[in-house]
Amino acid sequence: MYRFAFLADMQLGAYATFSGMSPDEVARYATELGMRVEAVPAVAGWEWDARRYAAAVAAVNAISPDLVVIGGDMVDDPNSEDQYDEFRRITSTIDSDIPIRFVPGNHDIAPDTIVPTPDSLATYREAYGDDYYGFDHGPLHFVALNTVVIDHPELVPGEWEAQHAFLEQELIDAGRRERPAVLLGHHPLFLRDAGEPDDYWNLPLERRRVILDLVRRHRVPMAIAGHWHRNSLAFDGAFEMVTTGAVGYPLGVDPSGFRIVEVDGDGITHRYQTLDR
């Protein structure tokens, strides 16, 4: 059996960002934004989030998957080198014989945590390598996407078009070699329905339709993402869009955790591995 782990939204520093809110602010997040946050005293730093990530790494090491994918939003503040240092320190404790692949999140590759720029793309690429790429591992072909660019391409002209052409060629090549392709990204294409309206949590319908056309044409079985800080499973025909909860700060009822995906002769299955609080 082939097995990989998908960890998203470690987001070191997020707990402190959401701490210190008044009951009115907590209620506004729930009613206006659909986000469940807790009213806790104000704190600084990233100790809370780092403990969650360290617990996830310990669980990954115990499972010993064939691959670990870091699905974006490694830190809360993209301009904090201290947060990145702590992220890298904890990541270095993943067993050295387990390969690690990175996918950028909006908190990693956009200076305002929403819209990437040429400079922010260059900085990410220098630190982590390609922001979108394909690779074979085990029985699968993976295509890692920069969904931050797909979400907001306006300041990086040509990047969305290049990524779309790349994705199409990757899926053509995988089909010729009869390898199932799995898409990896930070933002989900959709949360409940392939035609749902645009919002902060999904990819814009204009570009979502383009990607889903390729997904249908090349019979992609699955994409896996984070970003929502909650779990969601949705389908478009045979295609499954898996959105997995946060390693760090949850924004719904699902506790902190990560996703384990397994491949055997019966196909692809997955489960959410929760972390002890």
N, C-alpha and C positions, 0 to 999 in steps of 0.2 A: 504494500500500500504506500502511495505517495502522499505526503502531508506537508502543507505550508501554513504558517501563521501570519495573520494580517493584523497589525497594531496601528491604530490611528488615534490622533488627538491626545497625545501625551500632554501637550500644551502647557509646559512648565510655566507656572505663574498665573494660570487662569483662576485658581481658587482664590488667590489674593485679589484679583480683579473683581470677582463677583462677591467678595466679602464686604461687610460693613453696610449692606443695603438696608434701607428702612422697610417696614412692612408694605408701605405704599409702592415702593420701587419693586419689591418682589411681586406684588399683585399686578403691576403694570407689565412686567416681563411675561407673566402668565397669560394675561388677557390680550395684550397687544402683539406679543411676539411668540406666544406659544412655548415659552421656555420656562422650565421648572428650576428655579434657583432657591437656595436656602438662605434664610436670614441668620447670618452668623457674625460674630464680632470681626471688625476689620483686622486683617493681618497683612504682613509684607512677606516678600520672598516667594519661594517655590517648593518649600519642604513638603507640603501636602501632596502636590502633584508628583514630586520626585519619589515619594514613598510608593505611590501607585505604580509608577513606571518600574521601579525596582522590583516590586512584587510581580509585575507582568513578566519581567525578564526572568525572574526565578521560576515562574510557571512555564515559560517557554523552554528554559534549559531542562526542566524536568520532563517535558514532553519530547524534546529533541526532534523538532520537525526537520524536514529536508531543506527548508528555506524559510527566512523571515522577511516579510515585506513591511517596511515602515510607511504607513499610508498618509503621512502629512500632518501638519500642525504639530511640529516637534516642540515648539515653544509658543508662548503667548505674545511676546513682544519681539517682532522681527529685528528690532534694532538693539537687542540686549545680547552682547557677547557672553555675559555671565550665564544667562539662561542656556545658550548654545553649549557653553563649556560643560555645564551640568548634564545636559542631554547627551553629549558625546561621551562623558565619563560613564554614565549608566549604560549606554549602548555598548561600550567596550566590554561590559561584563557578560554579554551574550557569548555563549560558547564559541570559541574561535573556529570550530569546524562546521558551524552553521553559516551558510552564505546569507548576506543581508543586502536587500535592494531598497532604494529610497524613491518615494513619490512625493513631489512637493505639495504642500497645503498653502492656503492663502496667508496663514501667519508665517510662512517660511519664505515666500517668494514675492510678496507684495508689501512695500514699505508702509502702506496704510492699512494692511491686512485685507485689502479687497482688490486693488487694481495693480497689476505688475507693470514694471517699467523696464526699459532696456538695461539700466544699471542694475536693477534688482535681479533680473534674469542672469546677467553676467556674474553677479556675486554668488548666486546659488550654484551656477554651473562650475564655478571655480572651487566651491566647497564640496559639492556632492556629485559632480559629473553631469551627464545629460539629464535634462528635465523631462524628456520623453524618449522612449527607447523600447526595443523588443528583445526578447531572449528566450531560448529554449531552456526548460528545466524539468527533469523527470519526463512525464508523458505529455506535458502541456507546452504551448507557446504563450508567453505572457507579453502583453503590450501595456507598458506603463505610460500613462498620459499626464500631461500638465493641464489639469482641468481648470487651474486658475486662469491660464491664458484663454481657454475655451469660454470661461465665464465672462472675462473682461479683456478682450483683445485690443481695446481702443488705443492704448498707448504703445503697443508693440506691433506695428503694422507688418503684415506678412507672416507672423508667427502662427496664427490659427490656420491659415491656408497651407503652410508647410506641414503642420501637424496633421491636418486632414489628409493630405497626399501621402504622408508617411503611414498613417493608420491604414489607409486603403491598400497600400502595397504590402504591409505586414500581414494583413488578413488574406490577401491573394496568395502570398508565399506560404502561409501556414496551411491554407486549403490544399495547395498543390502537394504538400508533404503530409497531408491527412493528420495534422496535429490540432487538437481542439485549442482554440485561442481564448484566453481569459483576459479581460481588461482590468487594469488596476488604475485607480485614480482617487483623488481626495473627495471631490464633489460627486454625489450620485447624479446619474442622468435624470432620474425621477425617483420619487419616494413612494407614490401610490399608483400612478397611472402614467403611461407614456405620453399622453396628451395633456397632462395637468398644467395649469398656468405657471408662469415664471414666478419664482420667489428667491429669497436669499439662499435657500437650502438646496435647490436643484440647478441644473444647467439650463440656459435660455432655450426656449423651444426652437428658435430659428436655427441654432447649431445642433441642438439635441436631435432634431429630425434628420439632419445630415448624418450624424453618427449612427442613429438607429437604422437608417437605410442600409448602411454598411453592415451593421450587426445582423439584420435580417437576411441580407443577400449572402453573407458568408457564414451564416448559421453559428454565430458566436453563442455559446451556452450561458455565459455568466460574466457579469462585471461586479467588482467589489469596491466599496468606497467607505469613507467615514463622514466627517464634517458635521453631521446632524447631532452627534453626541447621544444618539439613541439608536435602537435597532429597527430596521424596516426591511421587509421582503416584499418585492413586487415583481410582476411578470409582464412581458410584452410577447405574447405567443409563447414559444419555448424558451425565450431569453429571460434569465433571472437577474434582477438588479438587487444585489445584497448591500444594504447599508448597515454598517456595524457600529456598535456603541463605542464610547470613548474609554481609552485606558485611563485618562485623567478625569476631569470634572464632567459628570453627567448632566444633561439638560432635560431629562425625562425620568421615568420610573426605572429604566434599566440601569443596573449598577455598573461601576467601572469594569472593564473587561476587554477581551480581544476575540478574534474569530479564528477558528481552526477549520481548514478546508482539507478534505481528504478525497483522493481519487483512487478508484479501483475498477475492477471489471464491470461493476454495475453503474459507473458514472461518477459524478461529482456530488459530494454531500458536504455539509458544513454545520458547525455548532458554535454557540457563543460561550466562551470560557469566562466566567465571572471571577473577580478578584475578591479575596477576603478583605473585609473592611478593617 
